[in-house]
Amino acid sequence: MFRNFGKVFSFSLRNQTGTKSYKVFTIVMVLILLIAPTVIMMLIANSKDEEADDQPLDGCGADEIYIVSDMGSKPDLMLLAGSAEENYKNIKYKLADSVDEALEAAGKIPTAFVLHFYEEDNYIRADIILPEDCIIPESEASNYFQYMDMNSTAYNLLLSGLSQSKIMGLMAGNSYKTYTESGYAKGLTIDEDEKGADELIRDSVLEVFQMLMPYLTIMVLYFLIFSYGNATAQSMVMEKESKLMDTMLISLHPEAMVFGKLLAIICAGLIQIFSWIAAIVVGMIAGVKITEASFPGYESPITTFFQFMEELGLFKIENVIIGVCFLVVGFVLYLSMATIAGSISANREEVASQSSLFILPLLASFMLLMMGGGLTADGAPLWMDYVPFTAALIMPSQLALGVVGWTTGLISLALTLALALVLVIVAGKIYKAMSLYKGNKVKLGDVLKLITAKEA
């Protein structure tokens, strides 16, 4: 059955990987994935560095400010003390009962002005008044309004008439405690129950990843199937369309033709995918090293992320490996459907009409996951883990996150692999039955009857 299988495989693999478009696309993507992480990290680190080097807020030129409030309450000037702004932390604030009184006092100091608060048209207004002998330029004094905007909370409290002691008393009078379910039973808050706090954080992170990872898996599979499914189906009809099948059947078994071509296309796809994965891993590692060397003291978010994941026990290397294996098997499963589509077809025009054989199962499985709750934070129903078409979409992410156990993962992997092999065998039998067929276009049901009758 598998006579000359190796020749078919090597020839098909060379055809797939030897084309200029395949090589250019693969190499360009590798270069992008190698360079992009470094560029992105350098830009982020540079923006953070610029933020750290921002110039302090321009000063207003005042050493003393006299405050007059017509809001009906006496402001507590302690609320304005202790500013962290370099050009505003040494300003002294004094309270006056009227604008005239404030101007008289401020007029004795060349670097002092009056800040007057009052209500107008249901809005609180603020005016800066410079005494006659003030040496502060108007443009410089107006910088104080920018400082007020940055510290609006302090000024709102100032005009409310609440004192600093009253505010502290209100805050101290409230007590808030947060418990996990297990911690509440033990009477331990999250701060006291470290184990409970870790569980709460892990559950929160898991909830986010359980919602995002299946979508990522589906996107990757859809890209692979859409890219290589049509190529697989097209390759099945090349010898039929070129009339070479009559000659090739003398030295080559039809099943060997199907298996060799399918395996070659799968390998070509995996070469691309794993080269891109390796490129992005190397690119991220290089990006972290280059960024940390260029910006001493800068801690990369990627490093922080993986340290956090390690602390939470997520993305363990063994779980990720099993998840990647499941992704490969899922790719093989859907590609075997494309092999059936190509085996039925007699020419490339028919292949286009038969593409629904491998696209519709993918879309149907996705819709089933959405309607059945498989893409929610609560996780997929148990039966979806064992149905190969839905398992191929959700199990890679669940295995990588450690949501399901090894037993469930291995059973599901075995079922998915078994169905993929069955479909490949069926595709081989269909290809054999249809290899010399030159009649009208046939339906899948007719082909299944044909191979069943031949077997009988």
C-alpha positions in Angstrom: 0.0 0.0 0.0 2.8 2.4 0.9 5.1 1.6 -2.0 7.1 4.7 -3.0 5.5 6.7 -0.2 8.9 8.3 0.6 9.4 9.5 -2.9 5.9 11.1 -3.0 6.6 12.8 0.4 10.0 14.1 -0.5 8.9 15.4 -3.9 5.8 17.1 -2.5 7.7 18.6 0.4 10.3 20.1 -2.1 7.4 21.5 -4.2 5.8 23.1 -1.1 9.0 24.5 0.5 11.0 25.2 -2.6 8.7 27.9 -4.1 9.9 31.5 -4.0 6.7 32.7 -2.4 7.0 30.2 0.5 10.7 31.0 1.2 10.1 34.8 1.0 7.0 34.8 3.2 8.6 32.5 5.8 11.9 34.5 5.9 10.1 37.9 6.0 7.9 36.8 8.9 10.9 35.4 10.8 12.7 38.7 10.4 9.7 40.7 11.5 9.2 38.5 14.6 12.8 38.7 15.4 13.0 42.5 15.2 9.5 43.7 16.2 9.8 42.7 19.9 13.1 44.6 20.3 11.7 47.7 18.5 8.4 47.7 20.5 10.3 47.2 23.9 12.8 50.0 23.0 10.0 52.4 22.1 8.1 51.6 25.4 11.3 51.9 27.5 12.2 55.2 25.8 8.7 56.6 26.5 9.0 55.6 30.1 12.4 57.1 30.3 11.1 60.4 28.8 8.3 60.4 31.4 10.8 59.9 34.1 12.9 62.8 32.7 9.9 65.2 32.4 10.7 68.7 33.5 9.0 69.9 36.7 5.9 72.1 36.4 6.8 75.7 35.7 6.7 77.8 38.9 4.4 80.8 39.5 7.2 83.0 41.1 5.4 83.4 44.4 6.9 82.9 47.8 3.7 83.7 49.6 0.0 83.5 48.5 -2.8 85.2 50.4 -6.1 83.3 50.0 -9.5 85.0 50.2 -12.6 82.8 50.0 -16.2 84.1 49.6 -17.6 80.6 49.7 -19.0 81.0 53.2 -16.6 78.7 55.0 -13.2 79.2 56.4 -10.6 77.1 54.4 -8.1 75.0 56.2 -4.7 76.0 54.7 -3.1 72.7 56.0 -4.7 71.0 53.0 -2.3 72.9 50.7 0.8 72.1 52.7 3.4 69.5 51.6 3.2 69.8 47.8 5.4 67.3 45.9 5.9 69.7 43.0 9.5 71.1 43.1 8.5 74.7 42.3 5.5 74.8 44.7 6.5 73.0 47.8 8.1 76.0 49.5 5.1 78.4 49.0 3.6 79.8 52.2 -0.1 80.2 52.3 -1.9 82.8 54.5 -5.6 83.5 55.0 -7.2 87.0 54.7 -10.8 88.0 55.3 -11.1 90.4 52.3 -9.3 91.2 49.1 -8.3 94.6 50.4 -6.8 93.1 53.5 -4.9 90.5 51.4 -3.6 93.1 48.9 -2.3 95.3 51.7 -0.4 92.4 53.3 0.8 91.1 50.0 1.9 94.5 48.8 4.7 94.5 51.4 6.3 91.4 49.8 7.5 91.7 46.1 7.0 88.0 45.5 3.4 87.6 46.8 0.0 87.7 45.2 -3.7 87.2 46.2 -5.8 84.2 45.2 -9.5 85.1 45.4 -12.3 82.4 45.3 -15.9 83.4 44.8 -19.2 82.0 43.2 -20.6 83.4 39.9 -23.4 81.9 37.8 -23.3 78.7 40.0 -19.6 78.2 39.2 -16.6 78.6 41.4 -14.2 81.3 40.1 -10.6 81.9 41.0 -8.7 85.1 40.4 -5.1 85.9 40.8 -4.5 89.6 41.8 -1.0 91.0 41.6 -0.3 94.0 44.0 1.1 97.2 42.5 4.7 96.5 43.7 4.7 92.8 42.8 7.7 91.8 40.6 6.1 88.6 39.4 5.3 88.6 35.6 1.7 88.0 34.8 2.5 85.0 32.5 4.5 83.4 35.3 1.8 84.0 37.9 -0.8 82.4 35.7 1.2 79.1 35.9 -0.5 78.7 39.3 -3.8 77.8 37.6 -2.1 74.8 36.0 -0.9 73.7 39.4 -4.5 74.1 40.7 -5.8 71.9 37.9 -3.3 69.2 38.8 -4.4 69.3 42.5 -8.1 69.9 42.0 -9.1 67.5 44.8 -7.2 69.5 47.4 -8.8 72.7 46.3 -12.3 71.2 46.3 -11.7 70.1 49.9 -10.3 73.5 50.7 -13.4 75.3 49.5 -15.8 72.8 51.1 -14.7 74.1 54.6 -13.7 70.6 55.9 -10.6 70.7 58.0 -7.8 68.2 57.6 -8.5 66.7 61.0 -12.2 66.2 60.1 -11.3 64.5 56.8 -8.8 62.2 58.5 -11.5 61.4 61.1 -14.0 60.5 58.5 -11.5 58.2 56.8 -10.5 56.6 60.0 -14.1 56.0 61.0 -14.7 53.5 58.2 -13.3 50.0 58.1 -13.1 47.8 55.1 -12.1 44.2 54.9 -11.8 41.8 52.0 -12.0 38.0 52.4 -11.8 35.0 50.1 -14.3 32.3 50.7 -11.8 30.1 52.4 -10.4 33.0 54.3 -13.8 34.2 55.6 -14.4 30.7 57.1 -11.1 31.0 58.9 -11.7 34.7 59.9 -8.6 35.8 57.9 -8.6 38.8 55.5 -6.8 38.6 52.2 -3.8 40.5 53.7 -3.7 37.9 56.5 -4.4 34.8 54.4 -1.6 34.8 51.9 -2.7 31.4 50.4 -6.2 32.7 49.9 -4.9 35.9 48.3 -2.8 33.9 45.8 -5.8 31.7 45.0 -7.9 34.8 44.4 -5.3 36.4 42.1 -4.8 33.1 40.2 -8.5 32.7 39.7 -8.8 36.2 38.4 -5.9 35.7 35.9 -7.3 32.3 34.9 -10.7 33.8 34.2 -9.1 36.4 31.8 -6.9 33.8 30.0 -9.8 31.3 29.7 -11.7 33.9 27.8 -8.8 35.0 25.6 -6.8 31.9 24.8 -9.5 29.9 23.0 -10.0 32.9 20.6 -6.2 32.9 20.0 -6.2 29.2 19.3 -9.1 29.5 16.9 -7.4 32.4 15.1 -4.2 30.3 14.6 -6.1 27.2 13.5 -8.2 29.2 11.1 -5.1 30.8 9.5 -3.5 27.4 9.1 -6.5 25.7 7.7 -7.4 28.5 5.4 -3.8 28.7 4.2 -3.0 25.0 3.8 -6.4 23.5 3.4 -6.9 24.8 -0.1 -3.3 23.8 -1.0 -3.9 20.3 0.2 -7.1 19.9 -1.8 -5.5 21.4 -4.9 -2.6 19.0 -4.7 -4.9 16.0 -4.8 -6.2 16.8 -8.3 -2.9 17.7 -10.0 -2.3 14.2 -11.4 -6.0 13.8 -12.3 -6.2 17.1 -14.2 -2.9 16.6 -16.0 -3.8 13.0 -17.1 -0.7 11.6 -15.4 -2.7 9.3 -13.1 -3.0 6.5 -15.6 0.8 6.2 -15.8 1.5 6.8 -12.1 -0.8 4.0 -10.9 1.6 1.5 -12.4 4.3 2.2 -9.8 2.4 4.0 -7.1 -0.5 3.1 -4.8 -3.3 5.8 -4.5 -3.2 5.6 -0.7 0.6 6.3 -0.8 -0.1 9.3 -3.0 -2.6 10.7 -0.5 -0.5 10.1 2.6 2.7 11.4 1.1 1.1 14.6 -0.1 -0.8 15.2 3.1 2.2 14.6 5.3 4.4 16.9 3.1 1.9 19.8 3.3 1.6 19.3 7.1 5.4 19.4 7.5 5.6 22.5 5.3 3.0 24.2 7.5 4.7 23.1 10.7 8.1 24.3 9.5 6.7 27.8 9.0 4.8 27.8 12.3 7.6 26.5 14.5 10.2 28.8 12.8 7.9 31.7 13.6 7.4 30.6 17.2 11.2 30.2 17.6 11.7 33.6 16.0 9.3 35.4 18.4 10.8 33.6 21.4 14.4 34.6 20.4 13.1 38.1 19.5 11.5 38.5 22.9 14.6 37.3 24.8 16.9 39.5 22.7 14.5 42.4 23.1 14.6 42.1 26.9 18.4 41.9 27.0 18.9 44.8 24.6 16.3 47.0 26.3 17.6 46.3 29.8 21.2 47.0 28.6 20.1 50.3 26.9 18.0 51.5 29.8 19.6 50.4 33.1 17.0 49.9 35.8 14.1 49.4 33.4 12.2 46.2 34.0 10.6 44.7 30.9 6.8 44.0 31.2 7.4 40.7 29.5 9.9 39.6 32.2 7.4 40.8 34.9 4.6 38.9 33.1 6.4 35.6 32.9 7.6 35.9 36.5 4.0 36.5 37.6 2.8 33.5 35.5 5.5 31.3 37.1 4.5 32.4 40.6 0.9 31.5 39.8 1.8 28.1 38.2 0.5 29.0 34.8 2.0 28.2 31.4 4.2 25.4 32.8 6.5 24.1 30.1 5.1 20.5 30.2 1.5 21.9 29.8 2.5 24.2 27.0 4.2 21.3 25.1 1.0 19.1 25.4 -1.1 22.1 24.2 1.1 22.6 21.2 0.9 18.9 20.3 -2.9 19.2 20.5 -2.8 22.2 18.2 -0.8 20.2 15.7 -3.2 17.2 15.9 -6.1 19.6 15.4 -4.4 21.0 12.3 -4.1 17.5 11.0 -7.7 16.7 11.7 -9.1 19.6 9.7 -6.5 19.2 7.0 -7.7 15.6 6.6 -11.1 17.0 5.7 -9.4 19.1 3.0 -7.8 15.8 1.7 -11.3 14.3 1.3 -12.4 17.4 -0.6 -9.5 17.1 -3.0 -10.0 13.3 -3.4 -13.6 13.8 -4.5 -12.7 16.5 -7.1 -11.6 15.8 -10.6 -10.2 19.3 -11.3 -9.4 22.6 -9.6 -12.8 24.1 -10.3 -14.5 21.3 -8.4 -12.0 21.8 -5.5 -13.3 25.4 -5.0 -16.9 24.1 -4.7 -15.8 21.3 -2.2 -13.9 23.7 0.1 -16.9 23.8 2.4 -16.0 20.2 3.5 -13.2 21.6 5.7 -14.3 25.2 6.3 -17.9 24.5 7.5 -16.8 22.0 10.2 -14.5 24.7 11.6 -17.2 27.4 11.6 -19.8 25.0 13.0 -17.5 24.0 15.8 -16.8 27.7 16.6 -20.5 28.5 16.7 -21.2 25.5 18.8 -18.5 26.6 21.3 -20.1 30.1 21.4 -23.6 28.9 21.9 -22.7 26.1 24.2 -20.7 28.2 26.6 -17.3 26.9 25.6 -15.7 30.4 25.3 -16.8 31.8 28.6 -14.7 32.3 31.7 -16.5 29.3 33.3 -14.8 26.9 30.9 -16.3 24.5 28.3 -18.8 21.8 29.1 -17.1 18.5 29.7 -18.5 16.9 26.5 -16.7 19.5 24.3 -13.4 18.3 25.6 -14.0 14.9 24.1 -15.6 15.8 20.7 -12.6 16.1 18.4 -13.8 19.0 16.3 -14.5 21.2 19.4 -11.6 19.8 21.4 -9.2 20.9 18.7 -10.2 24.5 19.3 -10.3 24.7 23.1 -8.1 22.0 24.5 -4.7 23.6 23.5 -5.5 26.6 25.6 -7.0 24.6 28.5 -3.9 22.3 28.6 -1.5 25.3 28.4 -3.3 26.9 31.3 -3.5 23.7 33.3 -7.3 24.0 33.5 -7.8 20.3 32.6 -5.7 17.4 33.9 -3.3 15.3 31.9 -5.8 12.3 31.9 -8.5 14.4 30.2 -5.9 15.9 27.8 -4.4 12.6 26.8 -7.8 10.9 26.2 -9.0 13.9 24.2 -5.8 13.9 22.2 -6.1 10.2 21.5 -9.7 10.6 20.2 -8.8 13.6 18.0 -5.7 11.8 16.6 -7.8 8.6 16.0 -10.5 10.5 14.1 -7.8 12.3 12.0 -6.2 9.0 11.0 -9.6 7.5 10.1 -10.4 10.5 7.9 -7.0 10.2 6.2 -7.7 6.5 5.5 -11.2 7.4 4.2 -9.6 10.1 2.0 -7.1 7.5 0.6 -9.9 5.1 -0.2 -11.9 7.8 -1.9 -8.9 8.9 -3.9 -8.3 5.3 -4.9 -12.0 4.9 -6.0 -12.0 8.2 -7.9 -8.4 8.1 -9.3 -9.5 7.2 -12.8 -13.0 8.6 -12.7 -13.7 11.0 -15.6 -17.5 11.3 -15.4 -19.8 14.1 -14.1 -19.2 15.7 -10.8 -20.2 13.4 -7.9 -21.4 14.1 -4.4 -19.8 12.9 -1.2 -22.7 10.6 -0.4 -22.3 8.8 -3.8 -18.6 8.4 -3.2 -19.2 6.9 0.2 -21.6 4.4 -1.3 -19.1 3.6 -4.0 -16.2 2.8 -1.6 -18.6 0.9 0.7 -19.8 -1.2 -2.2 -16.2 -1.9 -3.3 -15.3 -3.0 0.2 -18.3 -5.2 0.4 
